[in-house]
Each structure stands twice: as structure tokens, then as C-alpha cells.
């Protein structure tokens, strides 16, 4: 099983990795084990994944190995405005 429970996934396409605009579009998805959904996230997006139920499990696949590339960017929770 690839998904158990429910997740909220937020995506933002970054315009400038050094100094992104604070008013970029925020796209929100909700996925759950009730559907057989697959979410593809293209290059250039940052993501936030939040489990909405306890004991949730999510299968994540990437086209590179862990620590193969340096792709970790962090922004404060209030950086982007809606």
C-alpha cells in the first residue's frame, strides 16, 4: 500500500532560489488511501507534506538517491503569503 491515512501537500513553484517572491501561487492537494491517486511534482517546486491522521504512511519516489543532490531549501512557515 502506498498511502495510509490522509495527507495535505502544499506546492509552490519557486521563481528565484536565492530570493523568491513572497506572493507565489500556493497549490494545495489532499490525498488519502480512499483513492488511488499519484501526485507528480515537477522540478522547481518546494513542498510541504503534513499527515492529517495518525498512523499515516506515504510512499515517496524520486529520480535521484538520498544525498545525491543538494536540494534542501527551508523557508519559515509564514514566508509565503496567500
C-alpha positions in Angstrom: 0.0 0.0 0.0 1.5 3.4 -1.0 -0.8 5.5 1.1 -2.4 5.0 4.5 -4.4 7.8 6.1 -4.7 11.3 4.7 -2.1 14.0 3.7 -2.1 17.6 2.9 0.6 18.5 0.3 1.4 22.1 -0.4 3.4 23.1 -3.5 5.0 26.4 -4.6 6.9 26.9 -7.8 9.9 29.0 -6.9 10.8 31.9 -9.2 14.2 32.7 -7.7 16.0 30.2 -5.4 18.2 33.0 -3.9 15.3 35.4 -3.1 11.9 34.0 -4.0 8.9 36.3 -4.2 6.7 36.1 -1.1 3.5 36.2 -3.3 3.9 33.0 -5.3 0.9 30.8 -6.0 0.3 28.2 -3.3 -1.2 24.9 -4.6 -2.8 22.5 -2.1 -3.6 18.8 -2.6 -5.3 16.4 -0.2 -4.6 12.7 -0.8 -5.9 9.7 1.1 -5.9 6.0 1.0 -9.5 6.1 -0.3 -8.3 7.0 -3.9 -5.5 5.5 -6.0 -4.1 9.0 -6.7 -0.5 9.7 -7.8 0.9 13.2 -7.4 3.8 14.1 -9.7 5.8 17.2 -8.5 7.9 18.7 -11.3 11.4 20.2 -10.8 11.3 23.7 -9.5 8.7 23.3 -6.7 9.1 23.3 -3.0 6.7 21.1 -1.0 5.3 20.7 2.5 3.8 17.4 3.5 1.5 17.1 6.5 -0.1 13.9 7.8 -3.7 14.7 8.6 -4.4 11.4 10.5 -2.4 9.4 13.0 -0.5 6.4 11.7 -0.4 7.8 8.2 2.0 6.4 5.7 3.1 7.8 2.4 5.3 6.3 -0.4 7.6 9.0 -2.0 9.6 8.2 -5.2 12.3 10.4 -6.7 14.5 10.3 -9.7 17.7 10.5 -7.6 19.1 8.9 -4.5 19.1 10.5 -1.0 22.1 12.9 -0.6 22.9 12.6 -4.4 22.0 16.2 -4.9 21.8 19.2 -2.7 18.1 20.2 -2.9 17.2 21.2 0.6 15.7 24.7 0.9 14.0 25.9 4.0 11.7 28.8 4.4 9.8 30.0 7.5 6.2 28.9 7.8 5.0 32.5 7.3 7.4 33.4 4.4 4.9 32.9 1.6 1.6 34.8 1.8 -1.7 33.9 0.3 
